[in-house]
Amino acid sequence: MARINGLSKNKATPLVKLVYRFGPRMMKKLTGREPQTGNGMEPMEIWAHQPKMMLAMGKFNQALRKGKSVDERLKYLVELKGAQMIGCEFCVDLGSQICRNSGFSEEELLALPRHRHSDLFTEREKLALDYTAAVMRTPVEVTDELFERMTDHFSDKQLVEITALLTLVNLDRFNAAFKIGSAGFSEGMVCVPPDRAAGNPALARIA
């Protein structure tokens, strides 16, 4: 249960009400599934206590999602890896189902925490995941050697898109701080376990 309650619909501004109305449709389109716990909108309902911030965050999200220089598979991989490192239960639940809905196998999801030792990912994907891990650490641990290897495989435009996406993933700290739990998008299926999930064991399958 989240540490504070989300803003109720009857207290929401007209624009926030639109988000409440269309948000679940967007979630279902991304995941191909209804949430099994709650409505899947818990982060937005908490952001809604500050409507201008919520809308600005939404615009930032939309702007980054319009990037087309990096293929969707790679973007989903780095985003899920980043969310896992933050320990955001809501995000790894949602992200695991988005990946599965886009064609990822359950074996690939289970291999993500130990991507370096898996033959399910290409060397280019493993490098991007190494970069993700380095960017998401505090402090950031992107070495010159790692960045040089990235430039061998990714253009400047792609590097900006990947790094910007990881900046967006860092906003998932909002969910972790408020202890927003899983919405059950991956309930009964394989889910990437979050690192250091507060108060809950890191399970590879949400029951």
ROPADO-952942 format. One record per residue (C-alpha): residue number from 1; y, z, x. Coordinates in Angstrom, 2 decimals, m for minus. Layout:
NUM|Y|Z|X
...
//
This chain:
1|0.00|0.00|0.00
2|3.44|m0.93|1.32
3|5.75|1.86|2.42
4|8.40|0.90|m0.15
5|8.23|m0.87|m3.50
6|9.37|m4.44|m3.86
7|12.36|m5.34|m6.02
8|11.33|m5.67|m9.64
9|11.99|m8.95|m11.43
10|14.41|m7.36|m13.92
11|16.65|m6.25|m11.01
12|16.48|m9.53|m9.12
13|19.31|m12.04|m8.81
14|18.83|m15.49|m10.41
15|17.96|m17.09|m7.06
16|15.43|m14.38|m6.25
17|13.88|m14.88|m9.69
18|13.37|m18.54|m8.78
19|11.55|m17.48|m5.63
20|9.38|m15.14|m7.72
21|8.64|m18.01|m10.10
22|7.77|m20.75|m7.63
23|6.45|m18.67|m4.72
24|2.94|m18.16|m6.15
25|2.58|m21.93|m6.71
26|3.47|m22.59|m3.08
27|0.97|m19.97|m1.93
28|m1.81|m21.50|m4.00
29|m1.00|m24.96|m2.66
30|m1.24|m23.67|0.92
31|m4.35|m21.57|0.43
32|m6.20|m23.33|m2.37
33|m6.91|m19.89|m3.80
34|m5.39|m17.08|m5.83
35|m4.79|m13.73|m4.11
36|m7.41|m11.15|m4.97
37|m5.14|m8.13|m4.44
38|m1.66|m8.13|m5.93
39|0.28|m11.34|m6.42
40|0.58|m12.50|m2.80
41|4.37|m12.14|m2.96
42|4.69|m8.61|m1.59
43|6.72|m9.54|1.53
44|9.22|m11.54|m0.53
45|9.56|m8.70|m3.04
46|10.54|m6.34|m0.24
47|12.87|m8.86|1.39
48|14.48|m9.21|m2.07
49|16.21|m5.84|m1.64
50|18.54|m7.89|0.60
51|18.80|m11.24|m1.25
52|21.09|m12.96|1.25
53|18.78|m12.03|4.11
54|15.75|m13.18|2.13
55|17.30|m16.56|1.37
56|18.51|m17.03|4.96
57|15.02|m16.23|6.22
58|13.60|m18.75|3.74
59|15.96|m21.48|4.99
60|15.01|m20.73|8.60
61|11.35|m20.96|7.61
62|11.86|m24.27|5.81
63|13.80|m25.77|8.72
64|11.03|m24.95|11.19
65|8.32|m26.21|8.83
66|9.98|m29.62|8.85
67|9.15|m30.10|12.53
68|6.72|m33.01|12.97
69|6.30|m33.32|16.74
70|3.25|m31.00|16.82
71|0.11|m31.62|14.78
72|m0.68|m29.27|11.89
73|m3.92|m27.99|13.38
74|m2.20|m26.77|16.53
75|0.64|m25.19|14.56
76|m1.82|m23.32|12.33
77|m3.72|m22.12|15.41
78|m0.72|m20.70|17.26
79|0.75|m19.19|14.11
80|m2.47|m17.36|13.25
81|m2.93|m16.21|16.86
82|0.63|m14.86|16.89
83|0.17|m13.02|13.60
84|m3.06|m11.52|14.91
85|m1.30|m10.14|17.98
86|1.39|m8.49|15.86
87|m1.31|m6.80|13.81
88|0.03|m8.02|10.46
89|m2.79|m7.65|7.93
90|m1.02|m9.69|5.27
91|m0.44|m12.55|7.70
92|m3.93|m12.81|9.18
93|m5.43|m12.71|5.68
94|m3.08|m15.44|4.46
95|m3.23|m17.44|7.70
96|m7.03|m17.38|7.84
97|m7.25|m18.86|4.36
98|m4.57|m21.47|5.08
99|m6.54|m22.54|8.16
100|m9.80|m22.62|6.21
101|m8.15|m24.64|3.43
102|m6.88|m27.13|6.01
103|m10.35|m27.70|7.45
104|m11.01|m24.97|10.01
105|m14.57|m23.67|10.20
106|m15.43|m19.99|9.97
107|m16.80|m20.25|13.52
108|m13.38|m21.38|14.75
109|m11.67|m18.46|13.00
110|m14.08|m15.95|14.53
111|m13.62|m17.52|17.98
112|m9.81|m17.35|17.91
113|m9.43|m13.83|19.40
114|m11.51|m14.98|22.40
115|m10.35|m18.60|22.47
116|m10.69|m18.97|26.27
117|m14.45|m18.43|26.06
118|m15.05|m20.85|23.19
119|m15.95|m24.53|23.30
120|m14.61|m24.99|19.75
121|m11.07|m25.57|21.03
122|m9.77|m28.30|23.31
123|m8.21|m27.39|26.66
124|m4.82|m28.38|25.24
125|m5.34|m25.99|22.30
126|m6.49|m23.21|24.63
127|m3.37|m23.69|26.72
128|m1.15|m23.48|23.63
129|m2.97|m20.30|22.60
130|m2.47|m18.84|26.10
131|1.23|m19.64|25.74
132|1.25|m18.02|22.30
133|m0.24|m14.82|23.70
134|2.34|m14.75|26.49
135|5.28|m15.37|24.14
136|4.15|m12.74|21.64
137|3.75|m9.94|24.16
138|6.54|m7.42|24.67
139|8.13|m8.10|27.07
140|7.47|m11.83|27.03
141|5.00|m12.80|29.80
142|5.50|m16.55|30.14
143|5.11|m17.19|33.86
144|6.49|m20.22|35.68
145|2.92|m21.36|36.30
146|2.00|m21.16|32.61
147|5.15|m22.96|31.55
148|4.58|m25.70|34.11
149|1.08|m26.24|32.72
150|2.60|m26.47|29.24
151|5.00|m29.18|30.39
152|2.02|m31.21|31.60
153|0.66|m31.36|28.03
154|3.70|m31.03|25.76
155|7.07|m32.78|25.60
156|10.34|m30.86|25.57
157|10.59|m31.51|21.83
158|7.10|m30.11|21.26
159|7.80|m27.06|23.44
160|10.87|m26.26|21.36
161|8.92|m26.65|18.11
162|6.03|m24.44|19.26
163|8.32|m21.74|20.65
164|10.53|m21.81|17.55
165|7.45|m21.42|15.37
166|6.43|m18.35|17.39
167|9.94|m16.97|16.89
168|9.32|m17.32|13.17
169|5.95|m15.59|13.52
170|7.77|m12.65|15.11
171|9.36|m12.07|11.69
172|5.89|m10.91|10.63
173|6.79|m7.64|12.34
174|8.72|m7.02|9.12
175|5.44|m6.97|7.18
176|3.69|m4.80|9.76
177|6.55|m2.27|9.81
178|6.43|m1.92|6.02
179|2.63|m1.74|6.20
180|2.17|m4.64|3.79
181|m1.57|m5.03|3.51
182|m3.88|m7.93|2.82
183|m3.42|m9.80|m0.47
184|m7.09|m10.78|m0.47
185|m6.64|m14.52|0.10
186|m9.66|m14.31|2.43
187|m11.57|m11.74|0.41
188|m15.32|m12.18|0.81
189|m14.85|m14.72|3.61
190|m14.24|m14.71|7.33
191|m10.81|m13.45|8.34
192|m9.37|m13.19|11.84
193|m9.11|m9.45|12.61
194|m5.57|m8.20|13.32
195|m4.95|m6.42|16.60
196|m4.26|m2.72|16.19
197|m3.96|m2.89|12.40
198|m2.31|0.36|11.37
199|m4.58|2.63|9.39
200|m7.40|0.11|8.86
201|m10.37|m0.93|10.99
202|m10.24|m4.45|12.41
203|m12.96|m6.17|10.41
204|m14.04|m9.77|10.92
205|m14.75|m10.13|7.22
206|m12.66|m8.84|4.34
207|m15.04|m7.49|1.71
//
